[in-house]
Amino acid sequence: MSVVSEFKEFIAKGNVLDLAVGVIIGAAFGKIVTSLTEDILMPIIGLATGGVDFKNWFVAVDGESYATIEAAKEAGAATLNFGLFLNAVIYFFIIAFCVFLIVRFANRFRQPTEVVAVNDPGPTKDQALLMEIRDSLRRP
């Protein structure tokens, strides 16, 4: 089988196409959640914290004080950007909650799987005979 035909077979599999669709939708969904977080939720959270923008929460490692992260970067100072990390954590929780809601909604439309009880057939005639022989040999 040639490499081209193997590649065609690989691409034609449903799992690969499903994965590609999932990645594309995930990227678009990520942009929506980023906009929701940056444009709607973070201003509300900033208002609740007295107008503080989390993006500008940082510590310059060189001990100097800078007005913004950009100013520290222009000065060549290394910074610990814990405000950006906090934003990333908030994004994660929002995305995780949205995915939870989508999965929960999708599960409502799934047909419940029937649980089939499997009865233990018990030992076969040969096994029963062997157990009787074993038991009789154990007796003194």
LINTASUL-V991979 format. One record per helix or strand of 3 or more residues. SS is the DSSP state (helix for helix, strand for strand). FROM is the first residue (numbers start at 1). TO is the last residue. If there is no record, write none. Layout:
<<SS,FROM,TO> <SS,FROM,TO>>
This chain:
<<helix,3,12> <helix,14,48> <helix,54,56> <helix,69,74> <helix,82,107> <helix,125,138>>
